[in-house]
Amino acid sequence: MSKIEILRDVLNLEAKSIELAAKRLNNESISKLEVIFNELIQTGGDIIFCGVGKSGLIGAKLASTFTSLGLRSFLLHPTEALHGDLGRVRENDVIVFLSKSGTTEEILKILPFLKSKKSNTLGLLGAVRSPIGDECAVVFDCSVEKEACINNQAPTTSSTVALAMGDAIAVYFEHIVNLSKEGFAENHPGGFLGKSLRMKVRDLMWKKPECAIVDSSATLKDVILKMTNKPLGACAVIDKDKFVGLIVEGDIRRCLSTGDGDLSVSVKSFLNEKPSFVTRDTLAFDALKLMEDRESSIAVVPVLDKSDFYGFLRLHDLLKAGLSLNS
């Protein structure tokens, strides 16, 4: 067997095992799961994952996933539970046991001492008919024909199926609570996700006092001086506190190239009366799409509310904040 075939066989075996697990799902289990989740939402309980070894690591990942969806969750190690951590478990909590064999000794030892109701107990098990399975209200069949490792020993296929099943359950919870992108972002303020769903133009814009501004009686020379003093790449034209147009560096270059270098030319002859613009409440990511997702990107846009001017937003500052259309 070639080196690449070894890797492909692992991926194909694990993919096939997930497909088989999907086929074993049944409506009765899903209906029970829905009841459990709805009760959990009403009572404000936590969802607790319990497992040892690789199953425990999978449980920790799933607990992190549920927490990110807004449901408090944690990993309960059964050995630590016997030495005090059972105090973290409440009657209205849901416990999810992870075990390939369904006979994990450490889990069996804590079962008589759990405060949570049996009706709130789930199993992600490799053996549905097992001592642990008999104690669960709902069991999801995570059995596999064989592990992907050469000796059919190391948890590979089995842990992957348990992880995938747990992810499926998490997405089902997301469906039940109808979690929106904005709701998801509340728990993800950092990184690209948080920035794209929460950061607004007002967080990155240059405010009015920092911007070059002239009125429509100004000349090209006046604009150049203003933009030299406040170099943001643009100048707002404002008459009687109302925005009437925009001048950017490209407008100045075009004016100079066609006007024989005459600096006394009026701004009225080259200002843009209807530029693209954003508002202070525009999502920064939407502003990025406006400015960059086009044949020729826009370096700076005015921030407006009807005819009121509040400042400038530069493409440079959006990119500096870590936003990208390719993320």
Secondary structure, 3 states (H helix, E strand, C coil): CCHHHHHHHHHHHHHHHHHHHHHHCCHHHHHHHHHHHHHHHHHCCCEEEECCHHHHHHHHHHHHHHHHCCCCEEEECHHHHCCCHHHHCCCCCEEEEEECCCCCHHHHHHHHHCCCCHHHEEEEECCCCCCCHHHCCEEEECCCCCCCCCCCCCCCHHHHHHHHHHHHHHHHHHHHHCCCHHHHHCCCCCHHHHHHHHCEHHHCCEEHHHCEEECCCCEHHHHHHHHHHCCCCEEEEEECCEEEEEEEHHHHHHHHHHCCCCCCCEHHHCCECCCCCECCCCEHHHHHHHHHCCCCCCCEEEEEECCEEEEEEEHHHHHHCCCCCCC
